[in-house]
Amino acid sequence: MNRVLSVNIARPQQDPGGAARQSGINKQPAARLDVVAPGPNYGDGSGVVGDVIGDTAHHGGAQKAVYAFSRERLDWWGNQLSYPLDNGMFGENLTTEGIDWTAVLINQRFRIGEVELEVSVPRSPCRTFAAWIGEPQWIKAFTKSGDCGCYFRVNKEGAIAPGDTIEVLDEPDHGFTMGEAFRAKMGDKDLSRRLWELRIMPPLYQERLDARFG
């Protein structure tokens, strides 16, 4: 069964990457998430009430409102790193079970608890994330793994709690997956061109592709 194992909210701390700001990378389990739709821009905050966005130039806003990562991949990484990883360790709001986020389609919709979420854009591993994990060449290793988790936009607000099922509402017919979008983001030119041609990305991201290939 596809379900939510843990819902996680930031415990603010000094940015582990050395930036002069607080960071929300340290996510801790909570009883529930109250999910709202933030404004369109990065600086418009999280889609999770009470969550913290430290790097407002690159995180938060409509396309990065809620972030999910699978328990299965956390366990895989735990085996690679030789120590267990707690729910929320990768900065995810939703730690999930049973669903492969690399295989979901861009713009695919899900119902989770009271909330409707729509797959939006891939994660870009950053200096804060690398410093938080504390492993050499972390960005390179995370990229090579091919699984960036999943960012969502919020179509319907509400609450999500541990144990809520993850229901697929539809599957777009373009066939382009989150895993492919991540590889495109991280440098695969052929996938980037295909993504540009499909014109399935949010306006800001499509404009970047237009500037590159148009």
C-alpha positions in Angstrom: 0.0 0.0 0.0 1.2 3.5 -0.9 1.1 5.5 2.3 2.7 8.2 4.5 4.9 6.9 7.2 5.9 10.2 8.8 5.0 13.9 8.4 7.9 16.2 9.2 8.3 19.9 10.0 11.5 21.9 10.3 13.3 22.5 13.5 15.1 25.8 12.6 18.9 25.9 13.1 21.9 27.7 11.7 22.5 26.8 8.1 25.0 23.9 8.2 26.5 25.1 4.9 27.8 28.2 6.6 25.3 30.8 5.1 24.3 33.6 7.4 20.7 32.4 7.8 18.6 29.8 9.5 17.9 26.5 7.7 14.9 24.3 7.6 16.8 21.2 6.5 16.4 19.5 9.9 12.9 18.0 9.6 11.4 16.3 12.7 8.2 14.1 12.8 4.9 15.8 13.8 1.4 14.6 14.5 0.0 16.2 11.3 0.8 18.6 8.5 -1.6 21.5 7.7 -1.0 22.1 4.0 -1.7 25.3 2.1 -0.9 26.7 -1.3 1.9 29.3 -1.1 2.3 32.2 -3.6 4.0 31.7 -6.9 7.5 32.8 -6.0 10.4 31.2 -4.1 10.2 33.7 -1.3 6.5 32.9 -0.7 7.2 30.2 1.9 6.4 26.6 2.4 3.2 24.8 1.7 3.4 23.4 5.2 2.1 25.6 8.0 4.9 26.2 10.6 7.6 24.9 8.3 10.8 27.0 7.7 12.4 28.0 4.4 15.9 29.3 5.0 17.1 29.8 1.4 14.2 31.8 0.1 16.0 32.5 -3.2 15.7 28.9 -4.2 13.2 27.1 -2.0 9.5 27.4 -1.2 6.7 28.9 -3.3 4.1 27.2 -5.4 6.3 24.7 -7.2 8.2 23.6 -4.1 5.4 23.7 -1.6 5.7 20.1 -0.2 8.6 17.6 -0.6 8.5 13.8 -0.3 11.1 11.1 -0.1 10.6 7.4 0.2 11.5 5.3 3.2 12.8 2.7 0.9 15.4 5.1 -0.5 16.4 6.3 2.9 17.0 2.7 3.8 19.1 2.2 0.7 21.1 5.3 1.5 21.5 4.0 5.1 23.1 0.9 3.7 25.4 2.9 1.5 26.5 5.2 4.3 26.6 2.4 7.0 24.3 4.2 9.4 20.5 4.5 9.8 18.7 7.5 8.5 15.7 8.9 10.4 12.4 10.0 8.8 12.9 13.6 7.6 16.6 13.3 7.3 16.7 14.4 3.7 14.6 17.5 4.5 11.3 15.8 3.4 7.9 16.8 4.7 6.5 13.4 3.8 8.4 10.2 4.4 6.5 7.6 2.3 6.2 3.9 1.7 5.4 1.9 -1.4 5.8 4.5 -4.1 8.8 5.1 -6.4 9.1 8.8 -6.8 11.5 8.5 -9.8 8.7 6.8 -11.8 5.9 9.3 -11.2 5.1 11.7 -14.1 5.5 15.4 -14.1 2.1 17.0 -13.4 0.6 13.7 -12.1 -1.9 14.3 -9.3 -2.2 12.5 -6.0 -4.7 12.6 -3.1 -3.0 12.3 0.3 -5.3 12.7 3.3 -7.4 15.7 2.7 -4.9 17.2 0.3 -4.5 17.1 -3.5 -0.9 17.4 -4.6 0.5 17.7 -8.1 4.1 16.6 -9.1 6.0 19.7 -10.0 9.8 20.0 -10.4 12.9 18.0 -9.4 15.1 18.8 -6.4 18.6 20.3 -7.0 21.0 19.1 -4.3 22.6 22.1 -2.7 25.5 23.1 -0.4 23.1 23.1 2.7 22.0 19.6 2.0 25.6 18.4 1.4 26.8 20.0 4.7 23.8 18.5 6.6 24.6 15.0 5.4 28.3 15.5 6.0 29.5 13.0 3.4 32.3 13.8 0.9 31.1 14.4 -2.7 27.5 14.2 -1.5 26.0 16.2 -4.4 27.7 14.0 -6.9 26.6 10.8 -5.1 23.0 12.0 -4.7 22.9 13.0 -8.4 24.3 9.7 -9.5 21.6 7.8 -7.5 19.0 9.2 -9.8 16.3 9.6 -7.1 15.7 13.2 -6.0 12.4 12.6 -4.2 9.4 14.7 -5.4 8.3 18.3 -5.1 4.6 19.1 -5.3 2.4 22.0 -5.8 -0.8 22.2 -3.8 -4.2 21.9 -5.7 -6.3 21.4 -2.6 -5.5 22.4 0.9 -6.0 20.4 4.1 -4.3 18.0 6.5 -2.0 15.0 6.1 -1.2 12.6 8.9 0.9 9.5 9.3 -0.9 6.5 7.9 -2.7 8.4 5.2 -2.9 6.5 1.8 -1.4 8.0 -1.3 -3.9 7.7 -4.1 -3.0 8.3 -7.8 -5.7 10.5 -9.4 -4.5 10.5 -13.0 -1.5 9.9 -15.2 -0.6 12.5 -17.9 0.0 11.0 -21.3 3.4 12.6 -22.0 5.2 9.8 -20.1 8.0 12.0 -18.8 9.0 11.0 -15.2 10.5 12.8 -12.2 13.6 10.7 -12.6 14.1 11.9 -16.1 13.4 15.5 -15.1 16.1 15.1 -12.4 18.6 13.8 -14.9 17.7 16.7 -17.3 18.2 19.2 -14.4 21.5 17.8 -13.6 22.9 17.9 -17.1 21.5 15.3 -19.5 21.2 17.4 -22.7 19.0 14.9 -24.6 16.4 14.7 -21.8 16.5 18.5 -21.4 15.7 19.0 -25.0 12.8 16.5 -24.8 11.5 18.2 -21.7 11.6 21.5 -23.5 9.7 20.1 -26.5 7.0 18.7 -24.3 6.3 22.1 -22.7 5.0 20.5 -19.5 7.0 22.5 -17.0 5.8 25.6 -14.9 6.3 28.9 -16.7 9.6 29.9 -15.0 11.2 26.5 -15.7 9.9 26.5 -19.2 11.3 29.9 -19.8 14.7 28.7 -18.8 14.4 25.8 -21.2 13.2 28.3 -23.9 16.3 30.4 -23.3 18.5 27.3 -23.8 16.9 25.6 -26.7 14.5 28.1 -28.3 
